[in-house]
Amino acid sequence: MAERGPYSVSRARRRAVHAATGALALIALGDMAGAAPAGPALAGSAAATTRMDGFIPLRWDAAKGRVLMEIPAFDQDILYYVSAATGGGSVELPLDRGVMYSAVIRFQQAGAKVLVTEINQDYRSLGGDGAHAQGVADSFPTSVLAALPIESNAGGKVVVDATALFMRDAANIESTLKRANQGTYKFDAARSSFYPARIKAFPDNSEIETVSTFAGDAPGALVRNTTPDPRAMTMRIHHSFLRAPVGYTPRAGDPRIGVSTMKFHDYSRPFSEGPETEWITRWRLEKKHPSAAMSEPVKPITFYFDPAIPGPIRHAMKAGLLWWNKAFEAAGFVNAIRAEDAPVDMDPMDIRYAYVLWINRDERGFSSGGTYRDPRTGEIIGSKTRMDTHRIRTIGNYWDAYMGGLPADGSGVTVADPSLLTPGAMADMPAGQRDMVLLRQALLTAHELGHAFGFGHNFASSLNDRASVMEYPTPRVKVVDGRLDLSESFQKQIGAYDMAMARYAYSVFPAAQEKAGLNGVIADMRGQGLLYVPDTDPRWTWYDDRATPTENLAEAMAARKIMIDHYGPDMLLPGEPIGSLRNTRLWMAYLHHRYAIESGLKYVGGLYENIVVKGETIPPTEFVPATLQRDVLALLMDAIEPANMTLPETLLAQLTPDPGNNLEDLSSDDAFDQLKAARILSALVLEPLFEGKRATRMIALAARTPDTLTLPEMVDAVMAHSWRAPRDADAQGRAFRRVTQRVALESMMILSADTTASAEARAYITERLVQLADDLKTRKDTDPITTAHYRQAARDIGLYLEDPVAHTPKSSSSPWGKGPRSRFPMPPGPPLGG
């Protein structure tokens, strides 16, 4: 899961919290276990303080509410992380628990003060002489984070009052809230303090935590919903100081494979090359027997699992982590990964332990695999991964939505590998549901801890028959003999692409042969036909499945019909309100094909884009086959036919409200409005088809290859299923058709007014609006509602053509994370199960 960096002006800081790591800093959890014992009280100004020895010796002065630090060395690199130890409480608020800021700092003495200086890691001179390196350093600014007064300087030990470093907006919460339109807040020192229970020192890291209050006015809705008094938002902010490791050898990155990287400018590179340098992020994994093809590591990568995780789930999660051993075997390591239960006295703050945390929230949210990386080299030196508890309930909801369509004989269910199960595990669930839940949790763990190993996403791997756990998977729901089949709901092991990433990141090569060895890994990957493409390629799509978008969408639509036909009270527990049928499970069924639709849309007017380097024979770009585009478009048009948007009357009669609990309802009215559900579905298909970028691209591509799907052909297809469709025989069909017609009209108006679209695209859509207005002037129907609908559409087009700025309708859709933009918002989006 991508992080949100608080400092938009600093690339180094954003890189240090690279997307796909979702890193947690050394968040304070637990008691003082594992910390160095307190020393005696010190004389002089430090008297009556509690001393904690460790990497940076700390002294807690309880009487004055301050922290003193003994400077371990001047002008030496120290790794410094600031994180949110408590979160903002909302998935939509960019203040989740995790690393907010990452830097390399040095302590520099300046008279009676010690400056805490952040070293600029964006611009360096790695291979130049001292003068060149100094010239580069002097060409770019550093940042002084704090000036700390010296308390004592006896026996060569400099002790400073470090309070100023911590009593500030170190995580840039103020700007984060402002950018999220949540109000204007300022750090309030008077209502902030240290959090003594989380002030600790260890051999390789020292930890300090504060209670930080931000005072503000006019708070936004997200803060109001999660904070007792939104005028005072209080969070715990954690500061971690890590000993900078030595002796690590960086490895070059390659854009053709998705191992996570860090980037910077190295001005010592030859002038014939650019200064941009890219290194992968990985653990330091060394063989016990360097000459052996297969060897155990000197130090395995061990993850400890939070004892708060329920036993059966923790067992499955540990098994999912151990899937990765197969990938590391491909890199030459045996038993490289270990999974252990965390002892009760283990302190997750300690950098020595890679820890998997069990996170409860008020709603579902992303899990994230987190690492502490050395901003200088990319070496992963620690990990804290958070696992969201709501995923278990989400998969349970999926099961509820599917169960009615399963075979009556109990077949067609998920059967998990026995290694995921413990005796008597989750006995209150049907075996198929239990196995589906545990398999998904194992897969989720493999995914998030894949990030912790330094591996990024590959949202094209589903096209290669589940080649990677680093995809966002959707349950595979097959249709067999007219019933649903969940026997392949989720993948059960590491994929071929995962093994390629492990080989690239962790294989050991002689220094002179490393470049050739890494190119060999890429060549092997290419030879297997494994895809890794940029996110602009239509094949890069989350929550999709199958080898082609048409297979995926056709299967999803067939499964959806069975789900809708079997959706009803039989899925409820005894005593459960009938109104619960209107909760999240209904839209899981009604919009089961949602992500298949989103995937298919990308192919319409799309262009394949391959990541290619000079010397390779793979074409950099390829036209999406016209036949494939037309097949996808036909399925999309089928999805908005009235017969495929309606709900059975027997189900509609059951959809009574469950007051206060229909939070993800397809209708906000007391009476369930099936036409509103249809508006949501129609907008899901039609608005993206009329995106300005797509229309512009279709015109440009058609000029190069006339046989491709053209913009006029696409518009004709939409019109044939909306304004030019034959009159529907029944009132229900006509009502749904009006919905589609209206969404099509408004989508065309939005495109016509889109100044980011090309002039040609806007002109063509405007011409189609003029033609439609002319047609509507004389169109009539025996149904007065339909006739009024025609007249109003004609009036709206007329008003729009007179003043497009004033009369452009708002979008009916709401991409996840952007909030509702109209009275017909999409139900909440991801994460569903991925």
Secondary structure as UniProt FT lines:
FT   TURN            8..9
FT   HELIX           11..16
FT   TURN            19..21
FT   TURN            33..34
FT   STRAND          38..39
FT   HELIX           44..46
FT   TURN            47..48
FT   STRAND          50..52
FT   STRAND          58..61
FT   TURN            62..65
FT   STRAND          66..70
FT   STRAND          78..84
FT   TURN            91..92
FT   STRAND          98..110
FT   TURN            111..112
FT   STRAND          113..118
FT   STRAND          123..124
FT   HELIX           130..139
FT   STRAND          143..154
FT   TURN            155..156
FT   STRAND          157..161
FT   HELIX           163..166
FT   TURN            170..171
FT   HELIX           173..179
FT   TURN            180..181
FT   STRAND          184..187
FT   HELIX           189..191
FT   STRAND          193..194
FT   HELIX           196..198
FT   STRAND          200..201
FT   STRAND          205..217
FT   HELIX           221..226
FT   TURN            230..231
FT   STRAND          232..243
FT   TURN            255..256
FT   STRAND          261..266
FT   TURN            267..268
FT   TURN            271..272
FT   STRAND          276..280
FT   STRAND          282..283
FT   TURN            290..291
FT   STRAND          301..305
FT   TURN            307..308
FT   HELIX           311..322
FT   HELIX           324..330
FT   TURN            331..332
FT   STRAND          337..341
FT   TURN            344..345
FT   TURN            348..349
FT   TURN            351..352
FT   STRAND          354..359
FT   STRAND          371..373
FT   TURN            375..377
FT   STRAND          379..388
FT   HELIX           390..403
FT   TURN            404..405
FT   TURN            408..409
FT   HELIX           418..420
FT   TURN            423..428
FT   HELIX           431..452
FT   TURN            453..454
FT   TURN            459..460
FT   HELIX           461..464
FT   TURN            469..470
FT   STRAND          478..480
FT   TURN            481..482
FT   STRAND          483..485
FT   TURN            487..488
FT   HELIX           496..506
FT   HELIX           511..513
FT   HELIX           514..527
FT   TURN            528..529
FT   TURN            535..536
FT   TURN            538..539
FT   TURN            542..543
FT   HELIX           549..566
FT   HELIX           569..571
FT   TURN            574..575
FT   HELIX           578..582
FT   HELIX           584..590
FT   TURN            591..593
FT   HELIX           594..603
FT   TURN            604..605
FT   STRAND          607..609
FT   TURN            614..615
FT   STRAND          621..623
FT   HELIX           626..639
FT   HELIX           642..644
FT   HELIX           649..652
FT   TURN            653..654
FT   TURN            659..661
FT   TURN            663..664
FT   HELIX           674..689
FT   HELIX           692..704
FT   TURN            706..707
FT   HELIX           711..720
FT   TURN            721..724
FT   HELIX           731..752
FT   TURN            755..756
FT   HELIX           759..776
FT   TURN            777..778
FT   HELIX           784..802
FT   HELIX           804..807
FT   TURN            816..817
//
